């Protein structure tokens, strides 16, 4: 019985060695020349070129001033639900379409609903930052924290190249980033 087990193990070992020899030997420098973008996930060995339009950024590598600005502008909107006062955005903070769409009247409708369902707004917790290279937009993905434990809301703050809010979107929280909601041109506070 021991001889049979040893023989089977030897056959499996020989089988594995023969498969490894069949794989072509590619130098790391040749692969590096072919792949010209930064990829944050593993790329299968059979892929030689990759086109990425949306990438997840490392939070610690994003400019601290930009992170602070996105946080403060996003928090300003949700704090309206607690204070019932909104300081309108100016042209250095937001695009004209956002300025036109986010008014105290529009926010008060949303805030009434949020206060009843989730309680008072507490804070924002930065979860992810994404970069859309096609539209040159940076998306800050926050988890909105409320006093009621049932609250699982997400706030996305879209910043353009001029570091202005180009859109804001509030939605139910999902652990998975949905790219279909990525490019948003309307200032939406649902």
N, C-alpha and C positions, 0 to 999 in steps of 0.2 A: 504494500500500500504506500509506504514512504517513497519507494522508487518511482511509482506511478505519479505521485504528487510532484516529485522533483523533476520528472520528465516533462510534465505539463507546464510547470513553471519555466523550464528551460525553453520550451517551444514558444510560450508567450513572450519571453524576453527576446528571443531571436526575431519574432514577428514585429515587435516594436522597433528594434534596431533597423530592420529593413525599410520600414516606413519612414524613419527619420532620414535615411540616405536618399530617398526619393524627392525630398523637399529641396528646391534649389537654394544655394547659399547666396544670400544677398547681403552686401555690405551695408552697414548703417549709414554711411555717407551717401550712398546711392539713394536710399529712401529719403534722407533729409533734403536732397536736391529736388526730389519730386514733390514733396509736401511743402507747400509754401505758406500755410496758415497755422495759427495757433489753435489747437484742438484741446478741449478740456476733458474729453472722454477718450477711452481707448479706441484705437482704430484697428479693425481686423487686419491681419497681415496681407490679405489679398487685395486690399485697397491701396492704390498708389497715389491717387489724387483725390482731394476732398474739397468741396465747395460749401462753405458755411456762411449763411447770411445772418443767423442769430447765434450769438455765443453767450454763455454764462460767464460773467466776470468774477474774479476773486475780490471779495468785498474789501479786504485790507489793501488792495492795490488801486482802488478807485480814490480819486482826489477827495480829501476830507471836506473841503469847502463845498464841493458839489453834493456830497452825501448830506451835509448839514443843511444846505439850501433845500434839497428835496424833502428832507424830514420836516423842516419848519413850515414849508408851504403846504405839505400834506396835512400836518397837524393843525394848521390854521383853519383848514376847511372843516375838519371833524370837531374841533373845539367850538365851532359855531353851534353845534348841537347842545353844548353845555351852557354857553353864555348867551345865545341868541343874538350875538353881535358878530358881524363879519367885516373885516377890513378888506376891501376889494383889492385885487391884484393890480399892479401897475405894469407898464410895458417892459420893464426890465425883469419882471418876475414871470410873466406869462404872455402867450401869444394873444392876438386880438380876439380870436374866436373863443378862447378860454375866458378871457375877460368879459366878453359879451354873454356867454352861457352860464357862468357861475355868478349868480346874484344872490343877495340875501333872501329874496322871495323863493327862488328855486331851492336853495339850501334848507329853508324852513320847512318845506313840504317833506323833504327827505329826512330831516332831523326829527320831526314828529314821529315818523314811522320807526326810526332807529331807537329813539328814547324808549318807546313802548316795548319794543322787542328785546333790546340789548342792554338797556340801562344807560348810565352815563359813560361817555367816552373817557378812557384813562390815558392811553398812550399808543404809540406805534412801535412795532418791533421789526427792524429790517431783516428780511429773510434772504432775498436774492437780489442781484443786479444783473440785468441782461443788456446786451448791446445789439441793436439791429443795424448792421452795416449798410444795408440798402437805403434805409431812411435816415441814417445817422442819428438814431434816437436811443437814449439810454433809459431803461425801464427800472425803476426802483419798486420792488415788490415788498410791501409791508403787511404784517399781520396786525389788524386793528384790535386793541384790547379794550374791553368794556367791563362794567361792573357785574353784569349777569354772566354766569358760567356758560350759558348756551350760545353766547356770541362767538361766531367763527366767521369773521369778515376779513376781506382782503382789500387793501387800497393800493392801486398801482399809480405811480406818478411817472409820467412820460416827460423826459427832458430832451429838448432839441440841441443842436450844436451851439446855439447861443446861450445855453443853460437857462432856457425859459421853459415853463410848463407848457407842453403842447397838447396834453390831454391828461385827464384824471378819470380813473374808473374804479368804482367800488363794486364788489361782488362777494358771493359766498366763498369761503376759504376752500381751497383744494391744495393738497400736498404736491400735486403735479402742476407744473406750469403749462397752461394751455396756450400754445402758439397761435391758434386761430384767433385769440383775443389780443394778440400781441400788437398789431398795428391798428391803433384806434385814433381817428382824427377828430372825434367829437369829445367835448368835455362832458363826461357822463358821470353822474354821482348817484346812480341807482343803488 
